[in-house]
Amino acid sequence: MATRYAVGSGNWSNTSSVWSDTDGGSPGSYVPVDNDTVVICAGVSVKMDVDQSGFANGIAGLTIRGGATPGMLY
């Protein structure tokens, strides 16, 4: 179990420009997997393009941060 931060907009499956291991960190982390917690930072839009139906438990938690431009999952 880990926390993954969406720090750049793009597809959920994009490891090079969307996901970080740290809040506000540089992208380049792994895509969230079963039991991970996800935080979508303000101003970041993430398109769900991954089938998670095979996950045993699913995502442990999801936070979408607000702000002048709130984060978005679509």
N, C-alpha and C positions, 0 to 999 in steps of 0.2 A: 504494500500500500504506500502510495506516494501522493503528493500534491503536485499537479501540473498547472501551470499558469499560461493562459493564452495571452501573449504579449504583442502579437501581430495578427492582422486579419488574414483570412484565407480558409482553405479546407481543413477540416478536422484531421485529415490524414497527412497534412504537410508538417514534416519534422524540421525543415530548414528555416521556416520563417514564422511559425505560429507558437510553438510550445517552448516553455522554459521551466527549469527546476526551481527557480527562485522568483519571488514577486518583483516585477520590474527588471528582471534579468534579461540576458541576451537569448534569443531563440536558438534552437538547435537541439532541443531535448526530444525524448521519446513521446510518441502519441500516448494519451492516457489509455490504460488497460483496466481489466477487471479489478474492482475494489479501489481504484484511484479516486481522489477528490479533484475536482476541476474548478478553477477560478478563471472567469473570463473578465479581463480588466476593462475599465471604462474606455470607450472609444474603439474597442476591438470587436469585429464581426467574424464569427466562425460559422462556416457552412458544414452541417453534419453530412458527411459523405461516407461514413463507415457503418457497416452492419454490426451491431453489438448484440444481436439476438443469441449468439453462442456463449455470451458471458454467463458464468455461473451465478454471479451476484449483481453485476452491473456497476455503474458508477456509484461510489459511496456517497458523494455529495456534489452539488453544483451551486456555485455562487456566481451571479452575474452582477457586476458592479455598476452602480449608477455614476452620474457625473453630468457635466455639460452635454456630453454625448455618451449615453450609457452603452455598456457592452451589449452584444446581441448574439444569440444562437438561433440559427435558422436552418 
